Amino acid sequence: MGLLQRIKDDLRSGIATLRLGTAHAASRALEETELLRMRLEARKIDQQLSDLYKDIGERAVEMKERGETAERVMYDEDIGRVVREIQQLKEARKKLESEMDDIRNEQ
């Protein structure tokens, strides 16, 4: 095998390695971008949960100050609606965390 042929083979091998590395880097960048998007979505959900917890507390205190019984507060329609919203958001957060774990485990 001549020197020119070895150089040509080495060049092909180098280009193939470069392509593989570039593809891997692009794939990794897409995964990181997706994880970042998911983390931002998780933060939004956390903020929504915080707001809903605050709403429940304010509603309960307001009702208690008006003289409502604890039982009436517990079965208040508005509080029940907010609790259902909280449960939905918690499920969405759990699903999002699972998806994030799946992406991390693929790496």
Secondary structure, 3 states (H helix, E strand, C coil): CCHHHHHHHHHHHHHHHHHHHHHHHHHHHHHHHHHHHHHHHHHHHHHHHHHHHHHHHHHHHHHHHCCCCHHHHHCCHHHHHHHHHHHHHHHHHHHHHHHHHHHHHHC
